[in-house]
C-alpha cells in the first residue's frame, strides 16, 4: 500500500456522480483541494452502508474543513445515483470497476469469500493533496465510526 508522503499517479479517469449528474472526469481534475477518498465494496450492503451513512451524517464537517469527500466502489453510476438519493449523500460517488484508484495507491489486497480467494480493493481511506501526495491514510476503515476517524486524521 502507498505510504504517507508518497505521490500517487492521478493520470486516470473515473465515472462519478456529483450533484445527481453522471460524468467522466480525470482524477487529477477533482483534486481541487485536499481530498479524502474512502473505498468501499458495494452499495446497499451492511458495512458499506454504515461507512457511507457515517460520512453522510458529517459531510458538512468535511466541507467546513475545506476537504473534498469522495467515496469509491465498483458500483455503476446508475446505482450510485439511487444510493445518494436514498442516503442524502451530497459528496462525490465514484465508480471504479477497473480498480484504477486501487492500482494507483497499491491497495489491491487478497480477499476470501465462500472459500474462494480473489484480489479486490482494500477498504481503506486516503487523504490526498492536490498534487497526489498522500497526506494520511487509514488502512482498515471502521465503518460505523468512519467520519470521526477521518476528521481526526485531517485534524
Secondary structure, 3 states (H helix, E strand, C coil): CCCCCCECCCCCEEEEEECCEEEEEEHHHHCCCCEEEEECCCCCCHHHHHHHHHHHHCHHHHHHCCCEEEEEECCCHHHHHHHHHHHCCCCEEEECCCCHHHHHCCCEEEEEECCEEEEEECCCEEEECCCCEEEEEECCCCHHHHHHHHHHHHC
